[in-house]
Amino acid sequence: MHKWMMMGMVLGVAAQADSWPHWRGPGFDGSSPERHLPAQWSKTDNLAWSVDLPGPGAATPVVWGDHVFVSSTDTREGALVAMAVDRRSGEVRWRRKVADGLRRDHRSNFAAPSPVTDGRRVIFYYSSGELAAFDFAGRPLWARNLQKEYGEFAFLWTYSSSPLLYSNTLFLQVLQRDVPVSGRGRRDGPNESYLLALNPATGQNRWRHIRPSPAVAESREAFSTPIPYTHEGRTDLLVAGGDCLTGHDPQTGRERWRWGSWNPSRTGHYRLVPSPVGGAGVLLVCAPKLEPVFAIRANGSGTLGEAAVLWNSRHARELTSDVPTPLFYDGDFFVLSDLRKRLSRVEPQTGHVKWTLETPGRAKYEASPTGADGRIFLMNFRGDVTIVSAGSGEVLRTIGMGEPGDDMIRSTLAIAQGQLFIRTNAKLFCVGPGKQG
């Protein structure tokens, strides 16, 4: 194992348990080991603090020690900003303008990817291709723009994929069309889908791996994030999109295995949003729209056939997800269907559904579920946080955190140091005790 890989693994194991360094948490699966979390709160009660944000964004806040980092738009300045907030007091420690521009379509903005941190630096990434690294004091370390270097993204809608920091390497993926669409994409060369690995200290490339795809048109587009999963001593970098799931060597980007497809007829509008998730030796990948969820055996090799599929959810119509990434918590998968309006607890090895509930209210739930302290936390477009018992599937309560007229709230709830971090269109809330550490 490379020395830089070993150093990163030691740092991560030692320091991530009480942090939320990645949009899917310390284990890259949406869960936290935290206990004794607040059970009830409001926009005014049982809050450590709240901070006004300069604009909306779908990025999940990340937390390390006494630092909370959040990506945002600034609607007044028409800019993208990186922010650091003091976890104990709610004071904004620093704010940096990263680039001009807010959006290119009405459904989303450029502050959709979540930042990521390893405890030494924080890296912000935006849908415009801007990539910027800062130290914890807010000093710029390096910056790049992937669109300027590798060509304009060929997406019908706004590209969004969050960065991953793992084993002292920064990973990014761009899974896009092979030809321009609606005037977007390269015309001076091929529109390649790729994985990129960088040195997080310098921003320099370690490798760039071209990822081919049999998909056509919009089905080549993926808004998912690469996820590491370790099983029986081997770590695969999981990449979902382009009608297939692939596993890659994190040190080289080499493709170890490939499974697909949920789209054998090559339908052209199956863009993929949910990221894969691993747990109990099983890899879960969601086909788009109202198509099934598939459970794949971990540690495959080569081109995988049907023998690699443990089960799929064609028999259970509620098990599907068009946008939210499933959660692995307490030994099971939790699949949130934004279109079926259901949350289900599922056994990894069999696909047996232990319980299913209907999500309350009329607003859509696209934020991915978070699990901790025996509960599942959901948030809908209006900013209503629904708390569910992981054991029974009972809805414990729903707490409104949004403002009148709020819509399209997609940020995932983060957990660290006994506190909950909730990001709406206008505010960042810290729920729980105010003085920590």
C-alpha positions in Angstrom: 0.0 0.0 0.0 1.3 3.5 -0.9 2.5 5.5 2.1 0.0 8.4 1.3 -2.8 5.8 1.4 -1.8 4.4 4.8 -1.4 7.9 6.3 -4.8 9.0 5.2 -6.5 5.8 6.5 -5.0 6.3 10.0 -6.1 9.9 10.1 -9.6 9.1 9.0 -10.1 6.2 11.5 -8.8 8.3 14.4 -10.7 11.5 13.8 -13.9 10.9 11.9 -16.1 9.2 14.5 -17.4 12.4 16.0 -17.3 14.4 12.8 -19.3 14.6 9.6 -16.6 15.1 7.0 -18.5 14.0 3.8 -22.1 14.5 2.7 -22.8 10.8 3.6 -21.1 11.0 6.9 -18.0 9.4 8.5 -18.8 5.9 7.1 -19.9 7.1 3.7 -23.3 5.4 4.3 -25.5 8.2 5.8 -25.1 7.0 9.4 -23.5 8.3 12.5 -22.5 6.5 15.7 -23.7 9.5 17.8 -26.1 8.8 20.7 -28.2 11.0 23.1 -29.2 13.4 20.3 -31.9 15.9 20.8 -35.4 14.5 20.5 -37.4 17.7 20.1 -36.7 21.2 19.0 -38.0 24.1 16.9 -36.7 27.1 15.1 -36.4 28.8 18.4 -36.2 26.1 21.1 -33.3 23.7 21.9 -31.1 25.5 19.4 -27.4 26.1 19.9 -27.5 28.8 17.2 -28.7 29.6 13.7 -26.9 31.5 10.9 -28.4 33.4 8.0 -27.1 32.1 4.6 -26.6 34.4 1.6 -28.5 32.2 -0.7 -29.9 28.7 -1.3 -27.9 25.6 -2.1 -28.4 21.8 -1.9 -24.9 21.2 -0.4 -24.9 19.4 3.0 -22.8 21.0 5.7 -19.7 19.1 6.8 -18.3 19.2 10.3 -14.8 18.7 11.9 -14.1 19.6 15.5 -15.3 23.1 16.0 -15.6 23.9 12.3 -18.8 23.7 10.2 -18.3 24.2 6.5 -21.0 25.1 4.0 -21.2 25.9 0.3 -23.7 28.5 -0.7 -24.8 30.9 -3.4 -24.8 34.6 -2.7 -27.9 35.9 -4.5 -27.1 39.5 -3.9 -23.6 39.3 -5.4 -24.5 36.6 -7.9 -21.6 34.5 -6.7 -20.6 31.2 -5.2 -19.1 31.3 -1.7 -17.4 29.0 0.8 -18.1 29.5 4.5 -16.8 28.4 7.8 -18.9 28.6 11.0 -17.8 28.1 14.6 -19.6 25.0 15.8 -19.7 26.3 19.4 -21.0 29.8 18.9 -22.4 30.0 15.4 -20.1 32.9 14.5 -19.0 33.0 10.8 -15.3 32.5 11.1 -14.6 33.3 7.4 -16.3 33.6 4.1 -14.6 33.4 0.7 -15.9 34.2 -2.8 -15.0 31.4 -5.1 -16.5 32.4 -8.4 -19.2 34.4 -10.1 -22.5 32.8 -11.4 -25.4 31.1 -9.7 -27.2 28.7 -12.0 -28.0 27.7 -15.5 -31.5 26.2 -15.1 -34.5 26.8 -12.8 -34.4 23.4 -10.9 -31.0 23.9 -9.2 -28.0 26.1 -8.7 -24.2 25.7 -8.7 -24.0 25.2 -4.9 -25.3 21.6 -5.1 -22.1 19.6 -4.4 -21.2 19.3 -0.7 -17.7 20.3 0.6 -15.4 17.7 2.1 -12.7 17.8 4.8 -10.0 15.6 6.2 -9.3 17.7 9.3 -6.4 19.6 7.8 -8.1 21.3 4.8 -11.5 21.7 3.3 -12.3 21.4 -0.3 -15.3 23.1 -2.0 -16.6 22.0 -5.4 -19.3 23.6 -7.5 -21.5 22.6 -10.4 -19.7 25.1 -12.6 -16.5 23.0 -12.3 -14.9 25.4 -9.7 -12.7 23.5 -7.2 -11.1 25.4 -4.3 -9.1 24.2 -1.3 -8.6 26.2 2.0 -6.9 25.6 5.3 -9.1 25.8 8.4 -8.1 29.5 8.8 -9.6 30.2 5.4 -6.3 30.7 3.6 -6.5 29.6 -0.1 -4.3 26.5 -0.8 -5.1 25.9 -4.5 -7.9 26.2 -7.1 -8.9 24.6 -10.4 -11.8 24.5 -12.8 -12.5 21.2 -14.4 -14.6 22.6 -17.2 -11.7 24.9 -18.3 -9.3 22.0 -18.2 -11.3 19.1 -19.6 -14.1 20.7 -21.5 -17.6 22.0 -20.8 -19.9 19.5 -19.0 -22.3 17.8 -21.4 -25.4 17.6 -19.2 -29.0 18.5 -20.1 -29.5 19.8 -16.6 -27.0 21.2 -14.0 -24.1 18.8 -13.3 -23.7 17.9 -9.6 -21.5 15.3 -7.9 -19.8 15.8 -4.6 -16.1 15.3 -4.0 -14.7 12.4 -2.0 -11.7 12.5 0.3 -10.4 9.0 1.1 -7.0 7.7 2.0 -5.3 11.1 1.5 -6.7 11.4 -2.1 -9.4 13.6 -3.5 -11.7 11.9 -5.9 -14.2 13.4 -8.4 -16.3 12.0 -11.1 -17.8 13.4 -14.3 -20.2 11.0 -16.0 -21.6 12.8 -18.9 -22.9 12.6 -22.5 -20.5 11.7 -25.3 -21.8 14.5 -27.5 -22.9 18.0 -26.7 -26.5 18.6 -25.6 -28.5 21.9 -25.8 -25.2 23.7 -26.8 -23.3 22.3 -23.7 -20.2 20.1 -24.1 -16.9 20.0 -26.0 -16.8 20.6 -29.7 -13.0 20.5 -30.0 -12.5 17.0 -28.7 -14.3 14.0 -27.2 -16.8 14.4 -24.3 -15.2 11.8 -22.0 -16.7 10.4 -18.8 -13.9 10.1 -16.2 -12.8 9.7 -12.6 -10.1 12.1 -11.4 -7.8 11.6 -8.4 -5.9 14.5 -6.9 -3.4 15.2 -4.2 -5.5 17.2 -1.7 -2.5 19.2 -0.5 -1.6 20.5 -3.9 -4.5 19.9 -6.3 -2.2 18.1 -8.7 -3.5 15.0 -10.6 -2.6 11.5 -9.3 -4.5 9.8 -12.2 -7.4 10.3 -14.5 -9.3 7.3 -15.6 -11.7 7.3 -18.6 -14.9 5.4 -17.8 -16.7 4.0 -20.8 -20.5 3.5 -20.9 -22.9 1.6 -23.1 -25.7 4.1 -22.3 -27.1 6.6 -24.8 -28.2 10.2 -24.6 -29.4 11.4 -21.1 -28.8 7.9 -19.6 -25.1 8.7 -19.7 -25.6 11.5 -17.2 -25.0 10.8 -13.5 -25.4 13.1 -10.6 -24.1 10.5 -8.1 -20.9 10.6 -6.0 -18.1 8.0 -5.9 -18.3 6.0 -2.6 -15.6 3.8 -1.0 -16.6 0.4 0.4 -14.3 -2.0 2.2 -15.2 -5.7 2.5 -12.9 -8.5 3.6 -9.8 -6.2 3.5 -10.4 -4.8 -0.1 -11.7 -1.3 -0.8 -13.5 -0.6 -4.0 -14.4 2.9 -5.2 -18.1 2.5 -6.3 -19.3 4.5 -9.3 -22.9 4.4 -10.5 -24.1 5.8 -13.7 -24.3 5.3 -17.5 -26.5 2.2 -17.0 -24.0 0.3 -14.8 -22.2 0.1 -11.5 -18.4 -0.3 -11.4 -15.8 -0.9 -8.8 -12.4 0.7 -9.1 -9.0 0.4 -7.4 -8.6 3.7 -5.4 -4.9 3.7 -6.0 -5.0 3.6 -9.8 -8.6 4.1 -10.9 -8.4 0.7 -12.7 -11.8 -0.9 -13.2 -12.0 -4.1 -11.2 -15.5 -5.1 -12.1 -18.7 -3.9 -13.8 -22.3 -4.8 -13.4 -25.3 -3.8 -15.5 -27.8 -3.1 -16.7 -31.1 -2.0 -15.3 -31.6 -0.6 -18.8 -31.1 -3.4 -21.3 -33.2 -1.7 -24.0 -31.0 1.4 -23.7 -33.8 3.8 -22.9 -32.3 7.3 -23.4 -33.7 9.3 -20.5 -32.5 7.3 -17.5 -30.1 9.8 -15.9 -29.0 8.6 -12.5 -29.0 10.6 -9.2 -28.6 8.3 -6.2 -25.1 7.3 -5.1 -24.4 3.6 -4.4 -24.1 2.4 -0.8 -22.5 -0.6 0.8 -23.2 -2.6 3.9 -23.0 -6.1 5.3 -21.1 -7.2 2.2 -23.8 -6.0 -0.1 -23.7 -3.1 -2.6 -27.1 -1.3 -3.2 -27.7 0.6 -6.4 -30.9 2.3 -7.4 -32.1 2.3 -11.0 -33.6 5.7 -12.0 -37.2 6.9 -12.2 -39.5 4.1 -10.7 -37.2 1.2 -11.6 -36.0 -1.3 -9.0 -33.2 -1.3 -6.5 -30.5 -4.0 -7.0 -28.3 -5.7 -4.4 -24.9 -6.8 -5.7 -22.4 -9.0 -4.0 -19.3 -7.1 -2.9 -15.7 -7.9 -4.1 -16.6 -8.8 -7.7 -14.2 -9.3 -10.5 -14.5 -8.7 -14.3 -17.9 -8.5 -16.0 -20.6 -9.6 -13.5 -23.6 -11.6 -14.5 -26.9 -12.4 -12.8 -25.1 -14.6 -10.2 -23.7 -11.4 -8.6 -27.3 -10.1 -8.0 -28.6 -11.1 -4.5 -32.0 -9.6 -5.2 -33.9 -6.8 -6.8 -37.1 -5.0 -5.8 -39.3 -5.8 -8.8 -41.5 -7.6 -6.3 -41.8 -4.6 -4.0 -42.9 -1.5 -5.8 -42.2 0.8 -2.8 -38.5 0.0 -3.0 -37.3 2.5 -5.5 -35.5 5.8 -5.5 -35.2 8.5 -8.2 -33.2 11.0 -6.2 -32.3 10.1 -2.5 -29.3 7.9 -1.8 -30.2 5.0 0.5 -28.9 4.8 4.1 -27.1 1.9 5.7 -27.7 1.9 9.4 -28.2 -0.6 12.3 -27.4 -3.5 9.9 -30.0 -2.7 7.3 -30.7 -0.5 4.3 -33.2 2.3 4.5 -34.6 3.2 1.0 -36.4 6.5 0.6 -38.6 6.8 -2.4 -39.3 10.4 -3.4 -41.8 9.3 -6.1 -43.6 6.5 -4.2 -43.5 8.7 -1.0 -42.3 5.7 1.1 -39.5 4.9 3.5 -38.6 1.2 3.9 -36.3 -0.8 6.1 -34.7 -3.7 4.1 -32.5 -6.7 5.0 -29.3 -6.6 2.9 -29.0 -10.3 2.1 -32.6 -11.1 1.3 -34.4 -7.8 0.3 -37.0 -8.6 3.0 -38.9 -5.4 3.9 -39.2 -5.1 7.6 -41.4 -2.1 7.5 -42.6 0.6 5.2 -44.2 4.0 6.0 -45.7 6.8 4.0 -43.8 10.0 4.3 -46.0 12.7 5.9 -47.2 15.8 4.2 -47.5 16.7 0.6 -44.0 18.1 -0.1 -41.4 16.0 -1.8 -38.5 14.3 0.0 -35.4 14.4 -2.1 -32.8 14.9 0.7 -31.1 11.6 1.5 -31.9 10.0 4.9 -29.6 10.2 7.9 -29.5 7.5 10.6 -28.3 7.8 14.2 -29.4 7.2 17.8 -32.1 4.7 16.8 -33.8 7.2 14.5 -34.0 8.1 10.8 -34.0 11.8 9.9 -35.7 13.0 6.7 -36.3 16.5 5.3 -38.6 17.6 2.6 -38.7 20.5 0.1 -40.4 22.8 2.6 -37.8 22.1 5.3 -40.0 19.9 7.4 -37.8 17.4 9.4 -39.5 14.1 10.0 -38.0 11.8 12.7 -38.8 8.0 12.4 -38.0 5.2 14.8 -35.5 3.0 13.1 -36.8 -0.1 14.9 -40.6 0.2 14.4 -41.0 2.6 11.5 -43.2 4.9 13.6 -43.2 8.6 12.8 -42.1 10.2 16.0 -42.6 13.8 15.0 -42.3 16.3 12.2 -40.6 19.7 12.9 -40.9 22.6 10.5 -37.6 24.3 9.9 -38.2 26.2 6.7 -39.6 29.6 6.0 -42.9 30.5 4.3 -42.6 29.9 0.6 -39.5 27.7 0.9 -39.2 25.0 -1.8 -36.6 22.7 -3.3 -34.7 22.2 0.0 -32.5 19.2 -0.7 -29.6 19.3 1.9 -29.1 16.2 4.0 -29.2 16.5 7.8 -25.6 16.2 9.3 -24.7 14.9 12.8 -21.6 15.5 14.9 -20.6 16.2 18.5 -24.1 15.6 19.9 -25.7 18.1 17.6 -27.8 18.1 14.4 -27.0 20.5 11.5 -29.9 21.4 9.3 -29.5 23.5 6.2 -32.6 25.2 4.6 -32.7 27.7 1.8 -32.1 30.7 4.1 -30.5 29.4 7.3 -28.1 26.9 8.9 -29.3 25.6 12.2 -27.4 23.8 14.9 -29.7 21.8 17.2 -28.6 20.7 20.6 -26.4 21.9 23.5 -24.7 25.2 22.7 -21.3 24.8 24.4 -19.3 21.8 23.2 -15.7 20.8 23.7 
